């Protein structure tokens, strides 16, 4: 994540040859949380989820981050958060894994791009 407000995950599917390489790109990221990264994560799925529900499930994280400016100045109250999410076209994305990291991302878009090999 940087000024571009992007998160990029490079994935590989090794169950058959040739291997499939896919870059998953989240753009317009406003908040995210990943946990239990084992540096050998096996991603099961990344699916779009209701962003208001994602916020509700993580309400305490947003409340505790408020005093530290996380994730942004729009985190002032539940009302301002929900207004910001809607007005900015933010979507929720849930990452689940068979092994290792799971978590979520709030972003404007997610794209999956097939590549010939990791860059």
Secondary structure, DSSP 8 states (H G I E B T S, - for coil): --TT-EEEEEEEE-SSSS-EEEEEEEES--EEEEE---SS-EEEEEEEE-HHHHHHHTHHHHHHHHTTT-S-TTTTSHHHHHHHHHHTT-EEEEEEEEES-EEEEEESEEEEEEESS--
